[in-house]
Amino acid sequence: MGRIARWYREKMSSSLYEAYVKTLESGDCVTQYEAIEVARKSPAPCYFTSEKHCADIISRMYSGKPTMLRNADKIRKFQAIYEEVERYRAEHDEWPGLFSVCREIVERPAPEFYICHNTAKQMILEERKKRVMEMTRRWVK
């Protein structure tokens, strides 16, 4: 995993964990499974992808080339971004270029995290462990 991908994963883990904790604290969910489902379907602060990767995938979608995406959640994410690009084209007279539009779109809040239940569960567990370790280190010092 590259440095950029690691940064996005850490940011996503943190945001997902906060959504999970908020869901648990609300008392709306009975089980952890439900809480993870609600958290992963909750709005995300951004799309957690780089504008370069986004522009590459969207460009492939426009040209009809294979996107090389196999994960259903990633396919849905890039389909949603593609629709945002189309909406941008319809609403604006000037076209600044795909890269610029993708930069603007990927920084917007996303409607969900676009990850499967198992990945969400793993990320939440890793983030919980990391936060407990940090708290323990502070407390022990």
N, C-alpha and C positions, 0 to 999 in steps of 0.2 A: 504494500500500500504506500503510495507516495505521500510526501509531506502535506500537500494540499488536501488530498483525500482524508488524511488523518485529522487535519484541522476541522474539516466539515463533519467528520464522524464524532469528534469530541463535542463540537457545538450542538450537533443533533442529539447526542446522548444527554447532554445537560438540559436542553430544552424539553426533550421527551420525558426525562425524569421529573422535571418541574410540573409538566402537564399531568403526569401520573400521580404525583403527590397531591396536586390540587384536586384531582378526581377522587382520590381516596378520602381526602378531608371533606369533600362535599357530602359524602355519605350516600350518594346516588347508586353506588355499585355494591353488590353483596360480596362478590368474589374478586380475587386479584386478576383472574382471567378477564372479567368484565372491565375492570379498571384499565388493564393494558389495552383492550380493544377501544375503549373510549379515548384513552390518551393518544393512541396512534392515529385515530380518526379526527382528533382535535386540530384546530388550525396551528400551523407551524410558523415560526418567525420569518422563514425564507424557504427557498426550494432546495437548499443544501447541495448545490452543484455549481461549478465554475462557469463563468460566461463563455469561456473558450469551449468547454465540453458541450455546453448547451447549444452554442452556435453551430458546432460540428454536427450534432444530432439533428437539429432543426433543418440545417442545410441538406442533410441526407434525406430527410422526410420530404422536403420540397422537390428534390431532384428524382425521387422515387428509388433511390439506392437503399440497400438494406442498412438498417440502423445498427445492427449487431447487438441489439438489446434482446435479452432472453427473459429477464425478470419481469413478471406481469406488473408489479408495482412501479418499476422504472418506466415501463412502456406507458402506463397511465399518467405518470408524472410528466413525461415528455409530450404526451398527447395534450395534456392541460396547458403546457407551455406553448405548444404549437398553436392552440386555440387563442392564447393570449397574444401571440405574435400576429395572428390573423386579425384579431380585434384591434390591435395597434395600427395595422395597415389600413383598416377601414376608417378609423377615427382621425388619422393624421394625414395631412397632405404631403409633408416632407418625410422621406425615408432616410434616416441617418445611417442605415446599414444594419445588417443582422446582428453583428457583434454588439453594437450599442444598444439595440433593442433588447437583446438577451441579457445584457448587464442590468438594464433597468428592471426586467421581469424577474430575474432570479433573486433580486434583493427585496422584492415585494413579499408580503406574507403569503404563504401557501395555504390552500384549503385543508390540507392534511399532511402527515409526515411521509406518506408513500413508502411504507415498509411493511413487511409481513409480521404476523404475530410473534413468531419465533425470534426474529431479529429484534423486535421491540422488547421482548422479554429479556433477551441477552443484554441489550444496551442498558436497560433499567437495572438489571442485576449488577453489571459492571460499574455503572455510575453510583449505585448505592454502596458498593464495596469501596470504591475510590473515596467517596465522601466520609464513610465511616473511618477509613484509614487516616484521612486528613484530620478529622476530629480527634482521633486517638493520639496522633502525633502532637497536636496542639495541647491536649489535655495532659499528656505525659511530661512535656517539657516543663 
